[in-house]
Amino acid sequence: MATPVNVNFDNDNSKNSLKPTCILKEFFYFNRILVSSFSEEQLNRYEMYRRSAFPKAAIKRLIQSITGCSVSQNVVIAMSGISKVFVGEVMEEALDVCDKWGETPPLQPKHMREAVRRLKLRGQIPNTKYKKVSFH
């Protein structure tokens, strides 16, 4: 495991100053080591994760329907990535639920509902049904 490093992105030439390219190189190095240690099943799962993506047109339509204005491609890409991470979090929690209940995959809707319920309890998903009123 790598030791944490204090990173200073300022332009000074101090000893603790690292350039972002050094950090990226280190990240890719450790990522390569991690992927090389995967079993065949883990590698297949990782490849499927890397290839998966939400359709950009659908994400753009959704954002525009909510905000009522047009959005740039960068916003669509960012939202697509955030959505992918969110789905991954829900899936991981659903797999934990399935395991704790003594069941085996494939996941069922009851596992997904329980996962969302647990994530809401932990505050990782905002409750959209009720809006807090700050002032009475």
N, C-alpha and C positions, 0 to 999 in steps of 0.2 A: 504494500500500500504506500502511496506517495505521501510525503510529509507536506503539510500545508505551507504555502509560501506567501509572504506579504508581497503583494504586487503593487507597484507604483508605475502608473502610466504617464507620469509627468515627463517632461523633456530633460530633466536633470540627469547627469551621468553618475548617480550614486551607485553603490554596490548592489543594493536591493532592487534596483530598477530592472524590470524585464519588459521586453517588447511583446505585444500581442502575438506576433508570429512564433515566438518561443513557446508561449503557452499553448498555441494551437498544435505545434509540433509534438509537444509533450502529451496533449490530449489524444492525438491520433496514434501516438506510440502505445499508450496504455490501452486505447480502444482496440488496436490490433492484437495486443497480448490477450485481452479479454476474449475477443472473438475466436482467436486460435485455440482457446481452451474449451470452447463449447463442444458439447456432444453433437452428434448428427441431428438429433431431434431439436435441440436448442438452436442450432445453426439454421435449420429449415424455418423455425418459428421466427428467428431474427430476420431472415431474408424476407419473409412474408410481411413482417412489420415494416421493414424499410421500403418495400414496394407499395404498401397500402397508402392511399390518399383519398381525401374527400374530393368530389368533383368541384373544380374551382367555380364553374358557372353557377352551380347550386348554392355554394357558399355566398357568392356575390349577390345573387337574387335574395337570399335570406337576409343578409346584412342591409341591403337597400330597402327591403320591405319593412324592416324594423326602424331604421334610421330615417328613411324618407329622402335620402340623398345618395348621390353616386359616391363610390369609394374607389380608391386606387388599387392597383394590382398588389402592391405591397401589403395593404390592409387585408386583402383576401388571402394572401399567402400566410400572413401571421395568424389570422383567425383559423385557417385550415390546420396549421400546426398546433395551435392551442386546443382545437377540437380533438385532434388525434391524441394528444396527451390526456385530455379529459376522458375520452373513451377508454384509453389504456388503464387509467386509474379505476374506472368503474368495473372494467373486466377483471382486474387484479383482485378487487374487493369481492366481486361475485365468485371468483375461484376460491377465495378464502372462505366465503359463506358455504359454498358447496362442500369444501373439505371439512369444515366444522360440523356440518350437518351429517357427515358420514356418507355423503353421496359422491358419485363420480361424474366427471363431465360426460356428455355435453351439457353446457349451461342451459338452464330453463328460465322462463320469465320470472319465476318466484325468486331465483337467485339474484337476478338483476334488480328486482324491486327491493329486496332486502339490502343489497349493496348500496343502492341509492339512499335508502332510509338511514343506513349506518353512516354514510358520508355526510348526510345532512345533519345528523346528530353531532358529528365531530366538527361541524362548521365548514367543511370542505366544499359543500354545495350550498349556495344561498337559498333560502326559502322564498320562492317567488309568489306564493299565494297571498301572503300578508305583508303589507308595507308598514314599516315602523313609522309612527308619528312622533317626531321629535318634540314638538310643542303642542300643548293641549289648549 
